[in-house]
């Protein structure tokens, strides 16, 4: 099997789990170069990982041997980079979120579809073993019909995290806890329980942080299936606790808590796997294994190679960004709103 040549754009905070994954996937992928703006970043990439480096993305677009790009830059840069990649005919694996606004996110997805390039998005929580096991249980109908979904993200970030220029700002990041942290758990919940049809939410900046955007959100959710649910998401909960998705069905219940899964069925079946862990929900946002990133990248590479659309894809990412936009809209209006169409 021929190796796929890819380029990585961006070598900031999100780079390490991707870089370690790419090293382990060396039999399947050849990293043509890592594009980084600063000399220290390029030096670090060379010395720590042995990858070739570049100062400009221009050589990526003009290299026909590069089939795909992995974009790890700040959210406000995503649309322009994805446009250039799509016009160059290169498939895209993009760090979440799609971009800083729903309009830009929609444009990004549409561009990739128009140019017939695959667009994968980095929602690695879907690749946890506990998440995969719960998905199988749902596909086999073990829980019956889902009647309730509870989503909890009680995470912590110190003020020093938000003191970094641009962090938690609308201009660079597009939002706060929802678009930057909770988006992973929200995507996983939607992939398991289906779409949300309406929300009634409150979002604010708590007294814990000085920042432009929200760090505390509470919402009531109505799912398209008729199930009801709740969301509580924050980065103000010291010292940070495992995120949780609890599903109640007509045949039993299941709870994902970090990497742990508990299944309790009315027929007496009990199943447990993994252990609860914070993993990135505390003061160090990168305190987690790269194992799930590795499986996500492997899945994306296989999809490109076999002509199979990636999962999660741009439409999945658009769905969760529409939900986030509607949560903030509901909070601003002080009333329930229908979730925006994606």
C-alpha positions in Angstrom: 0.0 0.0 0.0 1.5 3.3 -1.1 1.9 5.9 1.6 -0.3 9.0 1.5 1.6 12.3 1.5 0.1 15.0 3.7 1.1 18.4 5.0 0.4 19.8 8.4 -0.5 23.5 8.8 0.1 24.9 12.2 2.4 23.7 15.1 0.8 25.3 18.1 -0.8 23.8 21.2 -2.9 21.3 19.3 0.1 19.9 17.4 1.5 17.3 19.8 -1.2 14.6 19.8 -1.4 14.8 16.0 2.4 14.7 15.6 2.7 11.6 17.8 -0.1 10.0 15.9 1.5 10.7 12.6 4.8 9.2 13.9 3.0 6.0 14.8 1.3 5.9 11.4 4.6 6.2 9.5 3.8 3.0 7.6 0.7 4.6 6.1 1.5 8.3 5.8 4.4 10.5 4.7 4.5 14.0 6.3 5.7 16.1 3.5 6.1 19.2 5.7 4.8 21.0 8.7 4.1 24.7 8.1 4.9 26.9 11.1 5.2 30.7 11.2 7.9 31.1 13.8 11.5 29.9 13.8 11.3 28.4 17.3 8.2 26.4 16.3 9.9 25.1 13.2 13.0 24.2 15.2 10.9 22.4 17.8 9.1 20.3 15.1 12.4 19.3 13.5 14.2 18.4 16.8 11.2 16.6 18.5 9.6 14.8 15.7 12.0 14.8 12.7 9.5 16.3 10.3 10.5 18.6 7.4 9.3 22.2 7.9 8.2 25.1 5.8 7.5 28.8 6.4 4.7 29.3 3.9 1.7 27.3 2.8 2.3 28.2 -0.8 4.6 25.2 -1.4 1.8 23.0 -0.1 -0.7 24.2 -2.6 1.7 23.9 -5.5 3.0 20.4 -4.6 0.9 17.8 -6.6 2.2 14.9 -4.5 0.5 16.2 -1.4 -3.0 14.6 -1.3 -4.4 16.1 2.0 -3.7 18.7 4.6 -4.2 18.6 8.4 -5.1 22.2 9.5 -4.3 23.0 13.2 -4.3 26.8 13.1 -6.6 29.1 15.2 -10.3 29.0 14.2 -10.5 32.4 12.5 -8.0 31.1 9.8 -9.9 28.0 8.8 -12.1 29.2 6.0 -9.3 30.8 4.0 -7.0 27.8 4.4 -9.7 25.3 3.6 -10.6 27.3 0.5 -7.0 27.2 -0.7 -6.8 23.5 0.0 -10.1 22.8 -1.8 -9.0 24.8 -4.9 -5.8 22.9 -4.9 -7.7 19.6 -4.9 -6.4 18.5 -1.5 -8.5 16.7 1.1 -8.8 18.4 4.5 -8.7 17.2 8.1 -9.6 20.2 10.2 -9.2 20.9 14.0 -12.5 22.0 15.5 -14.4 24.2 15.2 -15.1 24.8 11.5 -14.6 28.5 11.9 -15.6 31.4 14.2 -19.1 32.0 12.9 -21.9 29.9 11.5 -21.8 31.8 8.2 -18.1 31.1 7.7 -18.6 27.5 8.8 -21.3 27.0 6.2 -19.1 28.5 3.5 -16.3 26.2 4.4 -18.4 23.1 4.2 -20.0 24.2 0.9 -16.6 25.0 -0.6 -15.3 21.5 0.1 -18.4 19.9 -1.3 -18.3 22.0 -4.4 -14.7 21.1 -5.1 -15.3 17.4 -4.3 -12.7 17.2 -1.6 -13.2 15.3 1.6 -13.6 17.3 4.8 -12.9 15.5 8.1 -13.1 17.3 11.5 -11.2 16.4 14.7 -13.8 15.1 17.1 -11.6 12.5 18.7 -14.0 11.6 21.6 -16.0 9.5 19.1 -13.0 7.2 18.9 -12.8 6.3 22.6 -13.4 2.7 23.3 -16.2 3.5 25.7 -17.9 5.7 23.0 -17.6 3.0 20.4 -19.1 0.4 22.9 -22.1 2.6 23.6 -22.7 3.2 19.9 -22.8 -0.5 19.4 -25.2 -0.9 22.2 -27.5 1.7 20.8 -27.3 0.2 17.3 -28.3 -3.1 18.7 -31.3 -1.5 20.5 -30.1 -2.5 23.9 -31.4 0.7 25.6 -34.7 0.8 23.6 -36.0 4.3 22.7 -34.0 7.2 24.2 -36.2 9.4 26.3 -33.6 11.6 28.1 -30.1 12.9 27.5 -28.0 14.6 30.2 -24.8 16.3 29.2 -22.3 17.6 31.8 -19.0 19.2 31.2 -17.6 20.4 34.6 -14.2 21.5 33.4 -11.6 24.0 34.7 -9.3 26.5 33.1 -7.3 29.0 35.2 -7.3 32.7 34.4 -3.8 32.3 33.0 -5.3 30.3 30.2 -7.6 33.2 29.1 -4.8 35.7 29.6 -3.2 34.4 26.4 -3.9 37.0 23.6 -7.0 35.9 21.6 -7.9 33.0 23.9 -11.7 33.0 24.5 -12.2 35.9 22.1 -14.9 36.1 19.4 -12.4 37.4 16.8 -9.9 34.5 17.1 -11.8 31.6 18.8 -15.4 32.5 17.9 -16.6 31.8 21.5 -15.9 30.4 24.9 -16.6 27.1 26.6 -19.2 25.9 24.0 -17.1 26.3 20.8 -13.7 25.5 22.3 -14.3 22.8 25.0 -17.9 21.5 25.1 -18.1 21.1 21.4 -16.4 17.6 21.7 -18.9 16.2 24.1 -21.8 17.9 22.3 -20.7 16.3 19.0 -20.5 12.9 20.7 -24.0 13.3 22.3 -25.5 14.3 19.0 -23.9 11.4 17.2 -25.4 9.0 19.8 -28.8 10.6 20.5 -29.7 12.5 17.3 -30.3 16.1 16.6 -31.7 18.7 19.0 -34.8 20.6 17.7 -35.1 23.4 20.2 -33.2 24.9 23.2 -33.8 27.2 26.1 -30.5 28.4 27.5 -28.6 30.7 29.7 -25.0 31.5 28.9 -22.7 34.0 30.8 -19.2 34.9 31.9 -19.0 33.9 35.5 -17.2 35.8 38.3 -14.4 33.2 38.1 -12.9 34.5 34.9 -12.1 37.7 33.0 -12.8 36.9 29.4 -14.9 38.1 26.5 -17.1 35.1 25.9 -19.1 32.5 28.0 -17.6 30.2 30.6 -20.8 28.9 32.1 -23.9 27.5 30.2 -27.1 25.8 31.3 -29.7 24.6 28.8 -32.8 22.6 28.4 -32.8 20.5 25.2 -35.6 19.0 23.1 -34.4 16.3 20.7 -36.0 15.6 17.3 -36.8 12.1 18.6 -39.0 13.6 21.3 -36.4 13.0 24.0 -35.7 15.8 26.5 -32.4 16.7 28.0 -30.1 19.1 29.8 -26.7 20.6 29.3 -24.4 22.1 31.8 -21.0 23.2 30.5 -18.3 25.3 32.2 -14.6 26.0 32.5 -15.1 27.5 36.0 -15.4 24.2 38.0 -12.2 23.8 39.9 -10.2 21.6 39.6 -12.0 20.0 36.7 -14.1 16.7 36.6 -14.9 14.1 33.9 -17.5 15.1 31.4 -20.6 12.9 31.3 -23.3 11.8 28.9 -26.2 9.9 30.5 -28.8 8.3 28.3 -32.1 7.0 29.6 -34.0 4.5 27.4 -37.1 2.4 27.6 -35.0 -0.7 28.3 -32.3 0.8 30.6 -29.7 3.5 30.9 -26.1 4.1 30.1 -23.5 6.6 31.3 -20.3 7.7 29.6 -18.0 9.5 32.1 -14.7 10.4 30.6 -13.3 7.0 29.4 -15.7 5.0 31.5 -19.0 3.4 30.4 -21.7 1.9 32.6 -24.7 0.1 31.1 -27.6 -0.9 33.2 -30.5 -2.8 31.5 -33.9 -3.7 32.9 -33.3 -7.4 32.1 -30.5 -7.4 34.7 -27.6 -6.9 32.3 -24.8 -4.8 33.8 -21.7 -3.8 31.9 -18.8 -1.7 32.9 -15.6 -0.7 31.1 -12.8 1.9 31.6 -12.4 4.4 34.4 -13.5 8.0 34.8 -10.8 10.4 34.1 -10.5 14.2 33.5 -8.1 14.0 30.6 -7.8 17.6 29.4 -10.6 18.9 31.6 -8.3 20.5 34.2 -5.7 23.2 34.2 -3.6 21.5 31.5 -5.8 21.3 28.4 -3.3 18.8 26.7 -3.2 16.3 29.5 -4.6 13.4 27.5 -3.4 10.4 25.5 -3.1 10.7 21.7 -4.6 7.3 21.2 -8.0 8.7 20.0 -6.4 11.2 17.7 -4.4 8.3 16.2 -7.6 6.3 15.4 -9.3 9.4 14.0 -6.4 10.2 11.6 -6.2 6.5 10.6 -9.9 6.5 9.8 -9.5 9.7 7.7 -6.6 8.3 5.8 -8.5 5.1 5.0 -11.5 7.1 3.9 -9.4 9.2 1.5 -7.6 6.1 0.2 -10.9 4.2 -0.3 -13.1 7.1 -1.5 -15.3 6.8 1.6 -16.5 10.1 3.2 -14.9 10.6 6.6 -16.8 10.4 9.9 -17.1 12.8 11.5 -17.3 15.1 8.5 -18.1 18.7 7.8 -21.8 18.2 8.1 -21.4 16.7 11.5 -19.4 19.7 12.6 -21.9 22.1 11.1 -24.7 20.3 13.1 -23.0 20.9 16.4 -22.0 24.4 15.5 -25.7 25.2 14.7 -26.7 23.9 18.1 -24.1 26.1 19.8 -25.2 29.1 17.9 -28.8 28.4 18.9 -27.9 28.0 22.6 -26.2 31.5 22.5 -29.2 32.9 20.6 -31.6 31.6 23.2 -29.6 33.0 26.0 -29.5 36.5 24.3 -33.3 36.4 23.6 -34.2 35.0 27.0 -36.6 32.5 25.3 -36.6 29.1 23.7 -35.4 28.9 20.0 -35.5 26.3 17.3 -32.1 25.0 16.4 -30.7 26.6 13.3 -30.7 24.4 10.2 -27.4 23.0 8.9 
